[in-house]
């Protein structure tokens, strides 16, 4: 993922290097809970739609629409995960929820910057890619193991 090929005040890549990379879902991202895994796959799809919109130099309004859909789905997914954690007494609930809250704030900040035409929007692609894979492979993997140990079926 490259972060230096964005022109200021736009999400569109520099013509000298016009492509961002999508992220393929891999089985290793699965946490062993069908509901959580389905949500994560959808988040990857939305991220890839966002990358495609940027790569195709679609209108800023279309790029923002994809980002808004990603924001909405992220909220839905986090609600589902947090409900599972509360229902099953997940001991790291507070810390996990704090990570969710921080991510949502940062994503909303980026969306606001895009609406205002700010340079901060260039940050979003790398930020999302790192967070998706890092969060899933880190804290969500632990959550999946905890749920499996308790026989929680998806």
C-alpha positions as CSV (number, residue, x, y, z in Angstrom):
1,X,0.0,0.0,0.0
2,X,1.4,3.3,-1.0
3,X,0.6,6.5,0.8
4,X,2.7,9.0,-1.2
5,X,1.0,8.9,-4.5
6,X,-2.0,11.0,-3.6
7,X,-2.4,14.5,-4.8
8,X,-3.4,17.0,-2.1
9,X,-7.1,17.5,-1.5
10,X,-8.2,14.4,-3.5
11,X,-8.4,10.7,-3.1
12,X,-7.4,10.1,-6.6
13,X,-4.0,8.6,-7.2
14,X,-1.2,10.4,-9.0
15,X,-1.2,9.6,-12.8
16,X,2.4,8.5,-12.5
17,X,1.3,5.6,-10.3
18,X,-2.4,5.3,-10.6
19,X,-3.2,2.0,-8.8
20,X,-3.9,1.2,-5.2
21,X,-3.9,-2.5,-4.2
22,X,-7.0,-4.3,-3.1
23,X,-6.8,-6.8,-0.3
24,X,-7.9,-10.4,-0.9
25,X,-9.6,-12.3,1.9
26,X,-7.6,-15.2,3.0
27,X,-8.7,-18.2,5.1
28,X,-6.2,-17.2,7.7
29,X,-8.3,-14.1,8.5
30,X,-11.1,-16.4,9.7
31,X,-11.7,-16.3,13.5
32,X,-13.9,-19.4,13.6
33,X,-17.3,-17.6,14.1
34,X,-19.4,-17.6,10.9
35,X,-21.2,-14.3,11.7
36,X,-17.9,-12.4,12.5
37,X,-16.2,-14.0,9.5
38,X,-19.0,-13.0,7.2
39,X,-18.9,-9.4,8.5
40,X,-15.1,-9.3,8.0
41,X,-15.4,-10.6,4.4
42,X,-18.0,-7.8,3.7
43,X,-15.6,-5.2,5.2
44,X,-12.9,-6.5,2.8
45,X,-15.4,-6.2,-0.1
46,X,-16.2,-2.6,0.9
47,X,-12.6,-1.7,1.2
48,X,-11.9,-3.2,-2.2
49,X,-14.9,-1.2,-3.7
50,X,-13.4,1.9,-2.2
51,X,-10.0,1.1,-3.7
52,X,-11.6,0.5,-7.1
53,X,-13.5,3.7,-7.0
54,X,-10.3,5.6,-6.3
55,X,-8.3,3.7,-9.0
56,X,-11.0,4.4,-11.5
57,X,-11.0,8.1,-10.6
58,X,-14.7,8.1,-10.0
59,X,-16.4,11.3,-8.9
60,X,-15.5,12.4,-5.4
61,X,-19.2,12.0,-4.4
62,X,-19.1,8.3,-5.5
63,X,-15.9,7.7,-3.5
64,X,-17.5,9.3,-0.5
65,X,-20.6,7.2,-0.9
66,X,-18.5,4.0,-0.7
67,X,-16.7,5.3,2.3
68,X,-20.0,6.1,4.0
69,X,-21.2,2.6,3.3
70,X,-18.0,1.3,4.8
71,X,-18.6,3.5,7.9
72,X,-22.2,2.2,8.2
73,X,-21.3,-1.4,7.9
74,X,-18.4,-1.0,10.3
75,X,-20.9,0.3,12.9
76,X,-23.2,-2.7,12.3
77,X,-20.3,-5.1,12.6
78,X,-18.9,-3.6,15.8
79,X,-22.4,-3.7,17.3
80,X,-22.7,-7.4,16.5
81,X,-19.2,-8.2,17.9
82,X,-19.8,-6.1,21.0
83,X,-23.2,-7.8,21.7
84,X,-21.5,-11.2,21.4
85,X,-18.7,-10.1,23.8
86,X,-21.3,-8.9,26.4
87,X,-23.5,-11.9,26.1
88,X,-20.7,-14.3,26.7
89,X,-18.7,-12.4,29.3
90,X,-15.7,-11.7,27.2
91,X,-13.0,-10.6,29.7
92,X,-11.3,-8.2,27.2
93,X,-14.5,-6.5,26.3
94,X,-13.6,-3.0,27.5
95,X,-10.2,-2.9,25.7
96,X,-11.7,-4.4,22.5
97,X,-14.5,-1.9,22.5
98,X,-12.1,0.9,23.1
99,X,-10.2,-0.2,19.9
100,X,-13.5,-0.2,18.0
101,X,-14.4,3.3,19.3
102,X,-11.0,4.7,18.4
103,X,-11.3,3.2,14.9
104,X,-14.7,4.6,14.3
105,X,-13.6,8.1,15.5
106,X,-10.7,8.0,13.1
107,X,-12.8,6.8,10.2
108,X,-15.4,9.5,10.8
109,X,-12.6,12.1,11.0
110,X,-11.3,10.9,7.6
111,X,-14.8,11.0,6.2
112,X,-15.3,14.6,7.5
113,X,-11.9,15.6,6.0
114,X,-13.1,14.1,2.6
115,X,-16.3,16.1,2.8
116,X,-14.3,19.2,3.5
117,X,-11.8,18.4,0.7
118,X,-9.0,18.1,3.1
119,X,-5.6,16.4,2.6
120,X,-6.2,14.0,5.5
121,X,-8.3,11.9,3.1
122,X,-5.1,10.5,1.6
123,X,-4.5,8.7,4.8
124,X,-7.6,6.5,4.6
125,X,-6.5,3.7,2.3
126,X,-3.4,2.7,4.2
127,X,-5.1,3.2,7.5
128,X,-8.0,0.9,6.5
129,X,-5.8,-1.8,5.1
130,X,-3.5,-1.9,8.1
131,X,-6.4,-1.8,10.6
132,X,-8.5,-4.5,8.9
133,X,-5.8,-7.1,8.7
134,X,-4.1,-6.1,12.0
135,X,-7.3,-6.0,14.1
136,X,-8.7,-9.2,12.7
137,X,-5.4,-11.1,13.1
138,X,-4.9,-9.7,16.5
139,X,-7.8,-9.0,18.8
140,X,-10.6,-10.6,16.8
141,X,-8.7,-13.9,16.6
142,X,-8.6,-14.0,20.4
143,X,-12.3,-13.2,20.5
144,X,-13.0,-16.0,18.1
145,X,-11.0,-18.5,20.2
146,X,-12.8,-17.4,23.3
147,X,-16.2,-17.9,21.7
148,X,-15.2,-21.3,20.3
149,X,-14.0,-22.4,23.8
150,X,-17.5,-21.6,25.1
151,X,-19.2,-23.5,22.3
152,X,-20.8,-20.4,20.8
153,X,-22.2,-21.3,17.4
154,X,-22.6,-18.6,14.8
